[in-house]
Amino acid sequence: MRLAGKVIGITGGGTGIGRACALAYAAEGARVAVTDVDGASAEAVAAEIRAAGGEAAAWPLDVTDRAAIPGVVDAIVARFGTLDVWHNNAGVSTMGRFVELAERDWDVNMDVNAKGVFNCSQVVARYLIARGGGGKIIVTASMAGKKGDVAFLPHYVASKFAAVGLTQAMAAELGPHGITVNSICPGYVRTSMQDREAVWEGELRGMSADEVRRLYVDDTPLGRLETAEDVARVAVFLASSDADFITGAAIDVNGGAWMG
């Protein structure tokens, strides 16, 4: 097992990409700390891992609540004895035309998708450095963190570009401590978030959600929607020793929808 003996914490682990990553980490032997703003969904995933014979625990965590993060990290270390990998996966989206976008939409996307990464990563980096260095930080960014011409998502695009840039800045500064920092840039992932977005985009375009999904598939050379498991396999690689000499990368996992 590639992650045997590792302790991995993940935010937004209760659904979608986060759930798939948590399950994949556990399947490779990691002990998993599942966190989510919805504590019940985090516990459900942890229970799923335990039912399959793995080791996991859950904590409620809002990544915008900076004051709460040190306590959760301390609790994870107390429960498992250490923390080796932290996966910043929590994310949100809303949709709207730029000229109609509300300031609240901008703030919510930036607070979770960008500032949340900063909040958690800083706390974890301080722990890893105090421990003596080493460890990994992973960020779920997006194809939208490299490709700006994404319809009706100017605020989301800005937040994900910020996440990719922060990944590089952290990698440069934390590298001397033996800490690697990398981001994953998924494309059109079929999750509950995408289901909402397909409805919103359909309303903005005057088409059905299924027609919007067809646009996503047509935009993907591999000819299908991405799955959360497609992302999870890359997350496992980055968390493993196979990726020990990779840092500052923003890895495209999008079926060819963006080749930049």
TATARA-V174124 format. One line per field, one symbol per residue. ss: DSSP state (H for helix, E for strand, - for the rest). phi: phi as a letter, one per 30 degrees, with the letter a starting at -180 (. if undefined). psi: psi as a letter, one per 30 degrees, with the letter a starting at -180 (. if undefined). A space follows every 50 residues. Layout:
ss->???
phi->???
psi->???
This chain:
ss->------EEEE-----HHHHHHHHHHHH---EEEEEE--HHHHHHHHHHHH H----EEEEE-----HHHHHHHHHHHHHHH----EEEE---------HHH --HHHHHHHHHHHHHHHHHHHHHHHHHHHHH---EEEEEE--HHH----- ---HHHHHHHHHHHHHHHHHHHHHHHH-EEEEEEEE--E--HHHHHHHHH HHHHH---HHHHHHHHHH-------E-HHHHHHHHHHHH-HHH------E EEE-------
phi->.dceidcbcbchddbheddddeddeddcjdccccbadcdddddddddddd ddjccabbbdacddcedddedddddddddcjabcbbcdceababbldedc ddeddedddddddcddddeddddddddddddkjikbbbbdcaeddbcddc dibdddeeddddddddedddeddcedciccbbcccdcdcdbdddeddddd ddddcibddddddddddddcediaddcddeddddddeddcddcdccaidb ddbbijdbbb
psi->kfgkfkkkkklhgflbeeeeeeeeeefgflkkjkllfjeeeeeeeeeeee fggakllkkkkjffieffeeeeeeeeeeeffakekkjjfkllllklkeff kkeeeeeeeeeefeeeeeeeeeeeeeeeeefglllkkkkjblefffjfik kgheeeeeeeeeeeeeeeeeeeefefggkkkllkilbikjleeeeeeeee eeeefhlleeeeeeeeeffjefglkklefeeeeeeeeeflffgfgkkglj kkigggfki.
